[in-house]
Amino acid sequence: MKVFGVLCLLGGIAVLPIIGLVCFVMVEAFQEGAFSDDSIVSNILFFAQIGFMAALTVLFIVLGARLLRNKRRGARQTAEALIVLTILIVLCDMMLFGLNEDDIFYAVVLVVLIALSSYVDPSLAEERELQRKLRLMEDRSQAELGDQAGHDLSGKGFITLNFFNVFWIFVVCCVLGLILETIYHFMLFGGYEDRAGLLFGPFSPIYGFGAVLMTVALNRFHDKPIILIFLVSAVIGGAFEYLTSWFMQFAFGIVAWDYTGSWLSIDGRTNGMFMIMWGILGVAWIKLLLPQMLKVVNLIPWNWRYAVTTVAAALMIVDGAMTLMSLDCWYEREAGRTPDTPIEQFFADHFDNSFMEHRFQSMSIDPDNATRTDR
């Protein structure tokens, strides 16, 4: 860890002046009108990306310093902040330029940061020690302490926010969310419509990410009044739905839902009814479903859980990556560009427009809605 800390420290210090120079040059170019042909949103996204990159560089220096001082909890928190910043940079990059080779670098950075945050997480060490003690117990009544696995042993929250717990929350809620949305659509409009959000499998990632966001936000609210949990969930859920719709439209020209004209509609991206639904789901999740899900997840044998989680995470990453690439190639074809790379040709052959329209039945795509600088 100290070697990695030195690399983070030296790399951050070396890159920081370059980032500063880039910021200076971009500001000068902006003042001279070099970005006048791009939309206001594109300009905002570009400068936001530069700002995120500067913050990322500074935090890598902080991470290196904390690793050298063996501040495990601080290093984990810094790694988590770096994960968020990296995701924000990727989102900005996709909205500006679509998928490109830079995303491979950021994907590697994300994998390293996730692995690092799990490795240095002191709560995982505490849980491993608890499991070791449980295996040594012969008294069955004492073994019931195993129900504490996965809980926040510090008492500050309900659940330990490590990669194992967060990943399975994401997966389970991707499936549950898709089931609920399919039933809702069937009851409201009649007939079946495929509401899946990934290329393969019964997954709707908006519910998975929403559940993770809810868990992180409400973890310390688990013992608070229901009305407070409801209000926090409604605001967070509505904001998340709005931003997801905004990203999909600006990155790929996709409109997956439109609530224009409905009660308390906000730009057609969310509305009052769905914010109420997010509030109800938040209460049900933190009070009823999360405790039960934690018990189910802990049925995975201790000796298997890391291997099973690693394999499942790898499959989900492949599914997610192929979904993004298929959407990007769909965008390019709708924009009138013919496939000119082996990857684009592969997706044109196996996941053409008719396939994408059938798989993502709730989506419509229009390149003119996107904010890409190359469209």
Protein Blocks (a to p, Z undefined) as FASTA:
>chain_A
ZZmmmmmmmmmmmmmmmmmmmmmmmmmmmmnopmmmpcfklmmmmmmmmmmmmmmmmmmm
mmmmmmmnopaklmmmmmmmmmmmmmmmmmmmmmmnopafklmmmmmmmmmmmmmmmmmm
mklmmmmmmmmmmmmpmblklmmmmmmgopafkopambdcdfklmmmmmmmmmmmmmmmm
mmmmmmmngpaddfbfbfgdjddfklmmmmmmmmmmmmmmmmgcfklmmmmmmmmmmmmm
mmmmmmmmmmnopafbdcehiahiahhlacfklmmmmmmmmmmmmmmmmmmmmmmmmmpc
fklmmmmmmmmmmmmmmmmmmmmmmmmmmmmmmnopacfbfklmmmmmmmcfklmmmmmm
mbccdfklpccfkZZ
